[in-house]
Amino acid sequence: MSRIKSAFERLNGEGRKALIPFITAGDPDVALTLPLMHTLVEAGADIIELGVPFSDPMADGPTIQRASERALAKGMTLRKVLALVIAFRATNAKTPIVLMGYANPIEAMGLEKFAITASQAGVDGVLIVDYPPEEAAAFGAAMKAHGMDPFFCSHRRRPQHVSNRLPALPVVTFITFHWLV
């Protein structure tokens, strides 16, 4: 059973919701990311969502955009993010890690190479905000083949013809964002 599924089953048994904080790897400083990840767990995080900085974070708001800019300026890369996960796993084999990012860094590395490297690093899930779910079967299959859960952004008001196709993709897991105002 995946660490993500195990965490949600444990939380469900306890009657609790998950605390899933997000941080951008490399922000505010590359050297602080690993200790910050451990501090999040000590403060009660059930799952950590670790942002992979990207130069054109079109789906993110200004806070995450600026965090990505700062991290990239300090030299953060996808490979360095994966190295942080390896370092985290040296002392924490329990807390699930979900990477959140964009398709370009993964495509540049190569989908299969990314899937192997991320899995070996200890990544549990990957959320790619710019892969349309209905066009990401290969990505979902690669993540599942290497023991990771793929996540996609979806909207509850998507067109019906798109919604009708989504169940045909058994290898993907969907999350829906609900904006609270």
N, C-alpha and C positions, 0 to 999 in steps of 0.2 A: 504494500500500500504506500502511496506517495506521502511525503511529509505534509503536503497541502491537505490532502484528504484526511489524513490522520489528525491534523490540527483542527479541522472543521468538525470531525466526529467527536473529538474531545470537547470542543467548545459547545457543541450541541448537547452532549451529555451533561455538561455543567450549566446548561441554560444560558450561555453567554454568547455575545456577538464577538467577532474578531476585531482586534485592534491591529490595523495594518498601516503603519506609518510609511511615508515616502521620503526618501532623501536622494539627492543627485550625487552620484559617486564623484568624488573630487571637489565637492563644494561643502564647506567654505575652503577646505584645503585637502589635498590628496592624503597627507599624513593623518588627518583627523577622521577620515571616513571609516576605517576599521574600528577604532575605539568608539565612534559614534554608533556603529551598528551594534556593538556589544552593549552600549548604554541603552539603546532602544529596547533590547531584550530585557535587560535588568529593570527597565521602567514598565515592562508589561507587554511589549509587542508580541503578538502571536505569529505574525508573518512580517517580513520586511520586503517592501517594494523598493528596489534599488534602481534608480534612474541611470540610464546610459546616456551621457551627454551627446548631443547632436547639434550640428551647426545651424540647422533650419528646423527648429521644433515647432512646426506649424500648428499642431493640435494642442499645444500647451499655452497657458496663460503667461503673463509677464514674469511672475515669480520663478517658474521653472525655466523659462527662457533665459533669464539672467543667471540662474544657477548653472545652466548648461554652458553659457558663455564664460563664466568664471572658471568652471572646471576645465573646459577646453583650453583656455588661456594658460592653465597650469599644467597642461600636458596630458590630461586624462584621455584614454582611448578605450575601445572595447576590450582589447587584450588586458589592459590594466584593471578594468572592472572585473574581468574574470579572475585575475590574480588576487584581487581583494576578496572575492568569494572563496578562493582556495585558502587564503589566510584566515578568513572567518571560520571556515570548516575545520581548521586545525584545533579549535577549541569549542566549537558549537556544531554538533552534528544533528541537532534537533530542529532548530528554527528554520522554517521554509524561507527561501529567498526567491522572489519573483523579479526578474529584470523587466524594466519598462523602457521602451525606446522605439526606434524607427527602423525601417527596413534597410536603408542604405548601408549602415555599418555591417549588418549581417550579410547582405548581398556582396559587399566588398570582400568580406572574409570567405564567403562561400557558404551556402546553406548547410551542407553536410559537415563541413569543417567546424562551423559554429556549433551545430547540434552536438557533435562529439566533444568539442572543447568545453562547452558550457555544462554538459552533463558530467564530464570528468571533474570539473571545478566544483560541482555541488549545487548547481542551479536547479531549482525545482519547477519553475514556470517562467514563461516568457510572454509578455504583453507587448504586442507591436501595434502601435496606434494607427499606422497608415497601411496596414494590410487589410483590404476589404475581406471580410470573412468568406464571402462567396467565391473569392479568387485565391484563397490561401490554403487550399487542400494540401499542397506539397509541403508548405511550412508546417501545418498542423501534423501531418504524417511524420515528418522528420523529428519534430519535438517528441511526439508520442513514442516513436521508435527508439528514442534515447532516454526514455523515462521522465520526460518533462511534460508539464501541462501547458498547452498553448492557450492564450487568452486574446480576445479581440474586443475592440470597442464596438458597440452596437447601439442602436437607438430604438427605443420602443415605438417610434413613429415611422420606422422605415417603410418603404412601399411594400404592399402586400406581395407583389411578384418576387421581391427579394426575400421576404419572410418565408414564403413558401419553399424557397430553395435551401434555406439554412438547415433544416433537419436532414437533408441529404448529405451533410458533412459530419459523419459520426466521429471524426478524429479531433474535432475542435470543441472547446469550451467557450461559452460566451458570457460576457459580463455586460450589464447595461448600466450606464451612468445615469443617475437621477440628480438633477441639479436642484438644490434647495436654496431658496431665496429668502 
